[in-house]
Amino acid sequence: MTPGLLSGAFGKKQYGRYLVFSLWDNEYSHQRYVDNELPALIKESGVKDSIQHITGSLIELHPKWAVI
């Protein structure tokens, strides 16, 4: 497992759209993954040939909201 990754899920919508959700212990861990691991995973999987764009959003989870 990737250090700092607490949980994740992957889903497919209609028309070839996908949603990936990941929960990280902090923003630094996520950014380290984006900078150091994600580019190699994209290259290895060959997914770049099949996608038009990738977008992302950061949603901060208030500690009192977490039920883990």
PDB file of N, CA, C and O in Angstrom:
ATOM      1  N   MET A   1       0.846  -1.181   0.000  1.00  0.00           N
ATOM      2  CA  MET A   1       0.000   0.000   0.000  1.00  0.00           C
ATOM      3  C   MET A   1       0.891   1.244   0.000  1.00  0.00           C
ATOM      4  O   MET A   1       1.998   1.243   0.538  1.00  0.00           O
ATOM      5  N   THR A   2       0.380   2.279  -0.609  1.00  0.00           N
ATOM      6  CA  THR A   2       1.090   3.548  -0.692  1.00  0.00           C
ATOM      7  C   THR A   2       1.090   4.238   0.671  1.00  0.00           C
ATOM      8  O   THR A   2       0.032   4.362   1.288  1.00  0.00           O
ATOM      9  N   PRO A   3       2.245   4.688   1.156  1.00  0.00           N
ATOM     10  CA  PRO A   3       2.299   5.379   2.446  1.00  0.00           C
ATOM     11  C   PRO A   3       1.389   6.607   2.457  1.00  0.00           C
ATOM     12  O   PRO A   3       1.426   7.422   1.536  1.00  0.00           O
ATOM     13  N   GLY A   4       0.585   6.731   3.488  1.00  0.00           N
ATOM     14  CA  GLY A   4      -0.306   7.872   3.629  1.00  0.00           C
ATOM     15  C   GLY A   4      -1.696   7.638   3.078  1.00  0.00           C
ATOM     16  O   GLY A   4      -2.619   8.382   3.408  1.00  0.00           O
ATOM     17  N   LEU A   5      -1.872   6.608   2.232  1.00  0.00           N
ATOM     18  CA  LEU A   5      -3.184   6.307   1.664  1.00  0.00           C
ATOM     19  C   LEU A   5      -3.999   5.524   2.680  1.00  0.00           C
ATOM     20  O   LEU A   5      -3.592   4.446   3.114  1.00  0.00           O
ATOM     21  N   LEU A   6      -5.159   6.071   3.062  1.00  0.00           N
ATOM     22  CA  LEU A   6      -5.997   5.426   4.064  1.00  0.00           C
ATOM     23  C   LEU A   6      -7.083   4.557   3.438  1.00  0.00           C
ATOM     24  O   LEU A   6      -7.433   3.509   3.980  1.00  0.00           O
ATOM     25  N   SER A   7      -7.619   4.998   2.289  1.00  0.00           N
ATOM     26  CA  SER A   7      -8.707   4.270   1.648  1.00  0.00           C
ATOM     27  C   SER A   7      -8.872   4.773   0.226  1.00  0.00           C
ATOM     28  O   SER A   7      -8.348   5.828  -0.130  1.00  0.00           O
ATOM     29  N   GLY A   8      -9.600   4.021  -0.586  1.00  0.00           N
ATOM     30  CA  GLY A   8      -9.874   4.453  -1.946  1.00  0.00           C
ATOM     31  C   GLY A   8     -10.966   3.619  -2.575  1.00  0.00           C
ATOM     32  O   GLY A   8     -11.273   2.520  -2.115  1.00  0.00           O
ATOM     33  N   ALA A   9     -11.557   4.163  -3.649  1.00  0.00           N
ATOM     34  CA  ALA A   9     -12.602   3.462  -4.389  1.00  0.00           C
ATOM     35  C   ALA A   9     -12.544   3.906  -5.841  1.00  0.00           C
ATOM     36  O   ALA A   9     -12.062   4.995  -6.151  1.00  0.00           O
ATOM     37  N   PHE A  10     -13.041   3.053  -6.726  1.00  0.00           N
ATOM     38  CA  PHE A  10     -13.015   3.303  -8.160  1.00  0.00           C
ATOM     39  C   PHE A  10     -14.379   2.944  -8.722  1.00  0.00           C
ATOM     40  O   PHE A  10     -14.913   1.882  -8.404  1.00  0.00           O
ATOM     41  N   GLY A  11     -14.952   3.806  -9.550  1.00  0.00           N
ATOM     42  CA  GLY A  11     -16.250   3.513 -10.141  1.00  0.00           C
ATOM     43  C   GLY A  11     -16.320   3.984 -11.576  1.00  0.00           C
ATOM     44  O   GLY A  11     -15.607   4.905 -11.975  1.00  0.00           O
ATOM     45  N   LYS A  12     -17.189   3.345 -12.357  1.00  0.00           N
ATOM     46  CA  LYS A  12     -17.376   3.703 -13.760  1.00  0.00           C
ATOM     47  C   LYS A  12     -18.801   4.212 -13.968  1.00  0.00           C
ATOM     48  O   LYS A  12     -19.767   3.585 -13.534  1.00  0.00           O
ATOM     49  N   LYS A  13     -18.916   5.363 -14.640  1.00  0.00           N
ATOM     50  CA  LYS A  13     -20.212   5.913 -15.014  1.00  0.00           C
ATOM     51  C   LYS A  13     -20.454   5.632 -16.494  1.00  0.00           C
ATOM     52  O   LYS A  13     -19.633   5.007 -17.166  1.00  0.00           O
ATOM     53  N   GLN A  14     -21.567   6.094 -16.974  1.00  0.00           N
ATOM     54  CA  GLN A  14     -21.878   5.960 -18.395  1.00  0.00           C
ATOM     55  C   GLN A  14     -20.902   6.767 -19.242  1.00  0.00           C
ATOM     56  O   GLN A  14     -20.206   7.653 -18.748  1.00  0.00           O
ATOM     57  N   TYR A  15     -20.871   6.444 -20.505  1.00  0.00           N
ATOM     58  CA  TYR A  15     -20.098   7.197 -21.496  1.00  0.00           C
ATOM     59  C   TYR A  15     -18.604   7.222 -21.204  1.00  0.00           C
ATOM     60  O   TYR A  15     -17.927   8.200 -21.521  1.00  0.00           O
ATOM     61  N   GLY A  16     -18.088   6.160 -20.606  1.00  0.00           N
ATOM     62  CA  GLY A  16     -16.654   6.058 -20.386  1.00  0.00           C
ATOM     63  C   GLY A  16     -16.091   6.991 -19.335  1.00  0.00           C
ATOM     64  O   GLY A  16     -14.894   7.277 -19.340  1.00  0.00           O
ATOM     65  N   ARG A  17     -16.934   7.472 -18.434  1.00  0.00           N
ATOM     66  CA  ARG A  17     -16.456   8.351 -17.365  1.00  0.00           C
ATOM     67  C   ARG A  17     -16.185   7.519 -16.119  1.00  0.00           C
ATOM     68  O   ARG A  17     -16.899   6.559 -15.829  1.00  0.00           O
ATOM     69  N   TYR A  18     -15.144   7.900 -15.392  1.00  0.00           N
ATOM     70  CA  TYR A  18     -14.732   7.173 -14.196  1.00  0.00           C
ATOM     71  C   TYR A  18     -14.580   8.139 -13.034  1.00  0.00           C
ATOM     72  O   TYR A  18     -14.321   9.328 -13.219  1.00  0.00           O
ATOM     73  N   LEU A  19     -14.748   7.603 -11.833  1.00  0.00           N
ATOM     74  CA  LEU A  19     -14.545   8.383 -10.614  1.00  0.00           C
ATOM     75  C   LEU A  19     -13.620   7.585  -9.709  1.00  0.00           C
ATOM     76  O   LEU A  19     -13.860   6.411  -9.430  1.00  0.00           O
ATOM     77  N   VAL A  20     -12.570   8.235  -9.260  1.00  0.00           N
ATOM     78  CA  VAL A  20     -11.638   7.618  -8.319  1.00  0.00           C
ATOM     79  C   VAL A  20     -11.639   8.471  -7.065  1.00  0.00           C
ATOM     80  O   VAL A  20     -11.462   9.688  -7.130  1.00  0.00           O
ATOM     81  N   PHE A  21     -11.836   7.836  -5.938  1.00  0.00           N
ATOM     82  CA  PHE A  21     -11.855   8.504  -4.647  1.00  0.00           C
ATOM     83  C   PHE A  21     -10.699   7.959  -3.821  1.00  0.00           C
ATOM     84  O   PHE A  21     -10.476   6.749  -3.782  1.00  0.00           O
ATOM     85  N   SER A  22      -9.972   8.840  -3.166  1.00  0.00           N
ATOM     86  CA  SER A  22      -8.914   8.377  -2.266  1.00  0.00           C
ATOM     87  C   SER A  22      -8.911   9.251  -1.009  1.00  0.00           C
ATOM     88  O   SER A  22      -9.180  10.451  -1.064  1.00  0.00           O
ATOM     89  N   LEU A  23      -8.607   8.629   0.099  1.00  0.00           N
ATOM     90  CA  LEU A  23      -8.542   9.307   1.394  1.00  0.00           C
ATOM     91  C   LEU A  23      -7.106   9.211   1.892  1.00  0.00           C
ATOM     92  O   LEU A  23      -6.559   8.119   2.048  1.00  0.00           O
ATOM     93  N   TRP A  24      -6.510  10.369   2.138  1.00  0.00           N
ATOM     94  CA  TRP A  24      -5.107  10.450   2.537  1.00  0.00           C
ATOM     95  C   TRP A  24      -4.992  10.972   3.952  1.00  0.00           C
ATOM     96  O   TRP A  24      -5.868  11.694   4.427  1.00  0.00           O
ATOM     97  N   ASP A  25      -3.904  10.606   4.632  1.00  0.00           N
ATOM     98  CA  ASP A  25      -3.720  11.091   6.000  1.00  0.00           C
ATOM     99  C   ASP A  25      -3.387  12.573   6.045  1.00  0.00           C
ATOM    100  O   ASP A  25      -3.643  13.233   7.052  1.00  0.00           O
ATOM    101  N   ASN A  26      -2.815  13.111   4.955  1.00  0.00           N
ATOM    102  CA  ASN A  26      -2.545  14.547   4.884  1.00  0.00           C
ATOM    103  C   ASN A  26      -2.278  14.947   3.435  1.00  0.00           C
ATOM    104  O   ASN A  26      -2.057  14.093   2.576  1.00  0.00           O
ATOM    105  N   GLU A  27      -2.301  16.250   3.174  1.00  0.00           N
ATOM    106  CA  GLU A  27      -2.108  16.762   1.822  1.00  0.00           C
ATOM    107  C   GLU A  27      -0.701  16.455   1.291  1.00  0.00           C
ATOM    108  O   GLU A  27      -0.536  16.197   0.099  1.00  0.00           O
ATOM    109  N   TYR A  28       0.297  16.480   2.153  1.00  0.00           N
ATOM    110  CA  TYR A  28       1.670  16.187   1.745  1.00  0.00           C
ATOM    111  C   TYR A  28       1.776  14.766   1.179  1.00  0.00           C
ATOM    112  O   TYR A  28       2.419  14.564   0.149  1.00  0.00           O
ATOM    113  N   SER A  29       1.160  13.791   1.829  1.00  0.00           N
ATOM    114  CA  SER A  29       1.215  12.401   1.349  1.00  0.00           C
ATOM    115  C   SER A  29       0.588  12.279  -0.032  1.00  0.00           C
ATOM    116  O   SER A  29       1.120  11.584  -0.898  1.00  0.00           O
ATOM    117  N   HIS A  30      -0.530  12.947  -0.241  1.00  0.00           N
ATOM    118  CA  HIS A  30      -1.179  12.901  -1.549  1.00  0.00           C
ATOM    119  C   HIS A  30      -0.303  13.550  -2.614  1.00  0.00           C
ATOM    120  O   HIS A  30      -0.145  13.003  -3.706  1.00  0.00           O
ATOM    121  N   GLN A  31       0.264  14.704  -2.306  1.00  0.00           N
ATOM    122  CA  GLN A  31       1.101  15.400  -3.289  1.00  0.00           C
ATOM    123  C   GLN A  31       2.343  14.587  -3.626  1.00  0.00           C
ATOM    124  O   GLN A  31       2.766  14.558  -4.781  1.00  0.00           O
ATOM    125  N   ARG A  32       2.927  13.931  -2.640  1.00  0.00           N
ATOM    126  CA  ARG A  32       4.081  13.061  -2.881  1.00  0.00           C
ATOM    127  C   ARG A  32       3.698  11.940  -3.852  1.00  0.00           C
ATOM    128  O   ARG A  32       4.473  11.606  -4.748  1.00  0.00           O
ATOM    129  N   TYR A  33       2.506  11.359  -3.678  1.00  0.00           N
ATOM    130  CA  TYR A  33       2.009  10.318  -4.576  1.00  0.00           C
ATOM    131  C   TYR A  33       1.832  10.867  -6.000  1.00  0.00           C
ATOM    132  O   TYR A  33       2.260  10.236  -6.966  1.00  0.00           O
ATOM    133  N   VAL A  34       1.201  12.042  -6.125  1.00  0.00           N
ATOM    134  CA  VAL A  34       0.966  12.656  -7.432  1.00  0.00           C
ATOM    135  C   VAL A  34       2.284  12.944  -8.144  1.00  0.00           C
ATOM    136  O   VAL A  34       2.408  12.713  -9.347  1.00  0.00           O
ATOM    137  N   ASP A  35       3.250  13.440  -7.412  1.00  0.00           N
ATOM    138  CA  ASP A  35       4.533  13.822  -8.015  1.00  0.00           C
ATOM    139  C   ASP A  35       5.438  12.633  -8.318  1.00  0.00           C
ATOM    140  O   ASP A  35       6.125  12.625  -9.340  1.00  0.00           O
ATOM    141  N   ASN A  36       5.447  11.619  -7.437  1.00  0.00           N
ATOM    142  CA  ASN A  36       6.447  10.557  -7.537  1.00  0.00           C
ATOM    143  C   ASN A  36       5.935   9.216  -8.035  1.00  0.00           C
ATOM    144  O   ASN A  36       6.699   8.477  -8.656  1.00  0.00           O
ATOM    145  N   GLU A  37       4.685   8.873  -7.794  1.00  0.00           N
ATOM    146  CA  GLU A  37       4.180   7.552  -8.151  1.00  0.00           C
ATOM    147  C   GLU A  37       3.191   7.557  -9.309  1.00  0.00           C
ATOM    148  O   GLU A  37       3.244   6.678 -10.169  1.00  0.00           O
ATOM    149  N   LEU A  38       2.300   8.522  -9.343  1.00  0.00           N
ATOM    150  CA  LEU A  38       1.253   8.552 -10.349  1.00  0.00           C
ATOM    151  C   LEU A  38       1.785   8.600 -11.783  1.00  0.00           C
ATOM    152  O   LEU A  38       1.269   7.869 -12.628  1.00  0.00           O
ATOM    153  N   PRO A  39       2.786   9.420 -12.100  1.00  0.00           N
ATOM    154  CA  PRO A  39       3.275   9.436 -13.485  1.00  0.00           C
ATOM    155  C   PRO A  39       3.756   8.059 -13.977  1.00  0.00           C
ATOM    156  O   PRO A  39       3.501   7.686 -15.122  1.00  0.00           O
ATOM    157  N   ALA A  40       4.438   7.321 -13.124  1.00  0.00           N
ATOM    158  CA  ALA A  40       4.897   5.984 -13.515  1.00  0.00           C
ATOM    159  C   ALA A  40       3.720   5.030 -13.701  1.00  0.00           C
ATOM    160  O   ALA A  40       3.733   4.204 -14.613  1.00  0.00           O
ATOM    161  N   LEU A  41       2.703   5.137 -12.846  1.00  0.00           N
ATOM    162  CA  LEU A  41       1.518   4.282 -12.978  1.00  0.00           C
ATOM    163  C   LEU A  41       0.763   4.580 -14.274  1.00  0.00           C
ATOM    164  O   LEU A  41       0.300   3.658 -14.946  1.00  0.00           O
ATOM    165  N   ILE A  42       0.638   5.848 -14.626  1.00  0.00           N
ATOM    166  CA  ILE A  42      -0.030   6.228 -15.874  1.00  0.00           C
ATOM    167  C   ILE A  42       0.740   5.675 -17.067  1.00  0.00           C
ATOM    168  O   ILE A  42       0.143   5.124 -17.991  1.00  0.00           O
ATOM    169  N   LYS A  43       2.047   5.817 -17.051  1.00  0.00           N
ATOM    170  CA  LYS A  43       2.872   5.323 -18.154  1.00  0.00           C
ATOM    171  C   LYS A  43       2.800   3.800 -18.262  1.00  0.00           C
ATOM    172  O   LYS A  43       2.623   3.265 -19.356  1.00  0.00           O
ATOM    173  N   GLU A  44       2.935   3.104 -17.141  1.00  0.00           N
ATOM    174  CA  GLU A  44       2.925   1.643 -17.129  1.00  0.00           C
ATOM    175  C   GLU A  44       1.584   1.071 -17.584  1.00  0.00           C
ATOM    176  O   GLU A  44       1.546   0.058 -18.282  1.00  0.00           O
ATOM    177  N   SER A  45       0.491   1.713 -17.194  1.00  0.00           N
ATOM    178  CA  SER A  45      -0.840   1.196 -17.523  1.00  0.00           C
ATOM    179  C   SER A  45      -1.243   1.473 -18.971  1.00  0.00           C
ATOM    180  O   SER A  45      -2.107   0.786 -19.514  1.00  0.00           O
ATOM    181  N   GLY A  46      -0.627   2.468 -19.595  1.00  0.00           N
ATOM    182  CA  GLY A  46      -1.003   2.837 -20.953  1.00  0.00           C
ATOM    183  C   GLY A  46      -2.313   3.605 -21.019  1.00  0.00           C
ATOM    184  O   GLY A  46      -2.843   3.826 -22.107  1.00  0.00           O
ATOM    185  N   VAL A  47      -2.841   4.014 -19.878  1.00  0.00           N
ATOM    186  CA  VAL A  47      -4.129   4.695 -19.825  1.00  0.00           C
ATOM    187  C   VAL A  47      -4.099   6.053 -20.525  1.00  0.00           C
ATOM    188  O   VAL A  47      -5.139   6.538 -20.970  1.00  0.00           O
ATOM    189  N   LYS A  48      -2.936   6.664 -20.626  1.00  0.00           N
ATOM    190  CA  LYS A  48      -2.835   7.991 -21.237  1.00  0.00           C
ATOM    191  C   LYS A  48      -3.324   7.980 -22.686  1.00  0.00           C
ATOM    192  O   LYS A  48      -3.807   8.997 -23.185  1.00  0.00           O
ATOM    193  N   ASP A  49      -3.201   6.841 -23.358  1.00  0.00           N
ATOM    194  CA  ASP A  49      -3.659   6.724 -24.740  1.00  0.00           C
ATOM    195  C   ASP A  49      -5.188   6.681 -24.834  1.00  0.00           C
ATOM    196  O   ASP A  49      -5.746   6.887 -25.912  1.00  0.00           O
ATOM    197  N   SER A  50      -5.867   6.416 -23.717  1.00  0.00           N
ATOM    198  CA  SER A  50      -7.317   6.226 -23.717  1.00  0.00           C
ATOM    199  C   SER A  50      -8.093   7.347 -23.041  1.00  0.00           C
ATOM    200  O   SER A  50      -9.323   7.299 -23.015  1.00  0.00           O
ATOM    201  N   ILE A  51      -7.424   8.348 -22.497  1.00  0.00           N
ATOM    202  CA  ILE A  51      -8.136   9.395 -21.758  1.00  0.00           C
ATOM    203  C   ILE A  51      -8.014  10.736 -22.462  1.00  0.00           C
ATOM    204  O   ILE A  51      -7.066  10.996 -23.203  1.00  0.00           O
ATOM    205  N   GLN A  52      -9.002  11.573 -22.204  1.00  0.00           N
ATOM    206  CA  GLN A  52      -8.965  12.932 -22.730  1.00  0.00           C
ATOM    207  C   GLN A  52      -8.390  13.899 -21.709  1.00  0.00           C
ATOM    208  O   GLN A  52      -7.613  14.789 -22.056  1.00  0.00           O
ATOM    209  N   HIS A  53      -8.771  13.725 -20.451  1.00  0.00           N
ATOM    210  CA  HIS A  53      -8.233  14.585 -19.393  1.00  0.00           C
ATOM    211  C   HIS A  53      -8.476  13.957 -18.020  1.00  0.00           C
ATOM    212  O   HIS A  53      -9.353  13.112 -17.842  1.00  0.00           O
ATOM    213  N   ILE A  54      -7.672  14.398 -17.068  1.00  0.00           N
ATOM    214  CA  ILE A  54      -7.804  13.989 -15.668  1.00  0.00           C
ATOM    215  C   ILE A  54      -7.933  15.263 -14.847  1.00  0.00           C
ATOM    216  O   ILE A  54      -7.155  16.202 -15.021  1.00  0.00           O
ATOM    217  N   THR A  55      -8.910  15.295 -13.956  1.00  0.00           N
ATOM    218  CA  THR A  55      -9.059  16.433 -13.058  1.00  0.00           C
ATOM    219  C   THR A  55      -9.102  15.922 -11.623  1.00  0.00           C
ATOM    220  O   THR A  55      -9.363  14.744 -11.378  1.00  0.00           O
ATOM    221  N   GLY A  56      -8.850  16.800 -10.703  1.00  0.00           N
ATOM    222  CA  GLY A  56      -8.880  16.420  -9.299  1.00  0.00           C
ATOM    223  C   GLY A  56      -9.339  17.564  -8.429  1.00  0.00           C
ATOM    224  O   GLY A  56      -9.229  18.731  -8.802  1.00  0.00           O
ATOM    225  N   SER A  57      -9.851  17.220  -7.274  1.00  0.00           N
ATOM    226  CA  SER A  57     -10.297  18.212  -6.300  1.00  0.00           C
ATOM    227  C   SER A  57      -9.891  17.750  -4.912  1.00  0.00           C
ATOM    228  O   SER A  57      -9.890  16.554  -4.622  1.00  0.00           O
ATOM    229  N   LEU A  58      -9.554  18.682  -4.073  1.00  0.00           N
ATOM    230  CA  LEU A  58      -9.236  18.397  -2.682  1.00  0.00           C
ATOM    231  C   LEU A  58     -10.422  18.807  -1.828  1.00  0.00           C
ATOM    232  O   LEU A  58     -10.875  19.951  -1.882  1.00  0.00           O
ATOM    233  N   ILE A  59     -10.915  17.876  -1.046  1.00  0.00           N
ATOM    234  CA  ILE A  59     -11.986  18.157  -0.104  1.00  0.00           C
ATOM    235  C   ILE A  59     -11.439  17.830   1.276  1.00  0.00           C
ATOM    236  O   ILE A  59     -11.108  16.680   1.565  1.00  0.00           O
ATOM    237  N   GLU A  60     -11.346  18.834   2.116  1.00  0.00           N
ATOM    238  CA  GLU A  60     -10.820  18.600   3.462  1.00  0.00           C
ATOM    239  C   GLU A  60     -11.892  17.980   4.338  1.00  0.00           C
ATOM    240  O   GLU A  60     -13.035  18.437   4.362  1.00  0.00           O
ATOM    241  N   LEU A  61     -11.517  16.947   5.046  1.00  0.00           N
ATOM    242  CA  LEU A  61     -12.421  16.248   5.942  1.00  0.00           C
ATOM    243  C   LEU A  61     -12.203  16.771   7.355  1.00  0.00           C
ATOM    244  O   LEU A  61     -11.105  16.664   7.903  1.00  0.00           O
ATOM    245  N   HIS A  62     -13.234  17.326   7.930  1.00  0.00           N
ATOM    246  CA  HIS A  62     -13.145  17.805   9.306  1.00  0.00           C
ATOM    247  C   HIS A  62     -13.008  16.590  10.223  1.00  0.00           C
ATOM    248  O   HIS A  62     -13.770  15.635  10.076  1.00  0.00           O
ATOM    249  N   PRO A  63     -12.064  16.595  11.160  1.00  0.00           N
ATOM    250  CA  PRO A  63     -11.845  15.419  12.026  1.00  0.00           C
ATOM    251  C   PRO A  63     -13.095  14.925  12.729  1.00  0.00           C
ATOM    252  O   PRO A  63     -13.225  13.723  12.960  1.00  0.00           O
ATOM    253  N   LYS A  64     -14.007  15.798  13.071  1.00  0.00           N
ATOM    254  CA  LYS A  64     -15.235  15.357  13.761  1.00  0.00           C
ATOM    255  C   LYS A  64     -16.191  14.640  12.830  1.00  0.00           C
ATOM    256  O   LYS A  64     -17.110  13.968  13.300  1.00  0.00           O
ATOM    257  N   TRP A  65     -16.001  14.763  11.501  1.00  0.00           N
ATOM    258  CA  TRP A  65     -16.870  14.095  10.547  1.00  0.00           C
ATOM    259  C   TRP A  65     -16.427  12.654  10.278  1.00  0.00           C
ATOM    260  O   TRP A  65     -17.214  11.848   9.782  1.00  0.00           O
ATOM    261  N   ALA A  66     -15.202  12.332  10.595  1.00  0.00           N
ATOM    262  CA  ALA A  66     -14.637  11.030  10.231  1.00  0.00           C
ATOM    263  C   ALA A  66     -15.170   9.903  11.110  1.00  0.00           C
ATOM    264  O   ALA A  66     -15.186   9.997  12.337  1.00  0.00           O
ATOM    265  N   VAL A  67     -15.597   8.857  10.458  1.00  0.00           N
ATOM    266  CA  VAL A  67     -15.990   7.626  11.130  1.00  0.00           C
ATOM    267  C   VAL A  67     -15.208   6.516  10.439  1.00  0.00           C
ATOM    268  O   VAL A  67     -15.665   5.926   9.460  1.00  0.00           O
ATOM    269  N   ILE A  68     -14.031   6.251  10.967  1.00  0.00           N
ATOM    270  CA  ILE A  68     -13.144   5.268  10.331  1.00  0.00           C
ATOM    271  C   ILE A  68     -12.927   4.125  11.289  1.00  0.00           C
ATOM    272  O   ILE A  68     -12.211   3.177  10.967  1.00  0.00           O
TER     273      ILE A  68
END
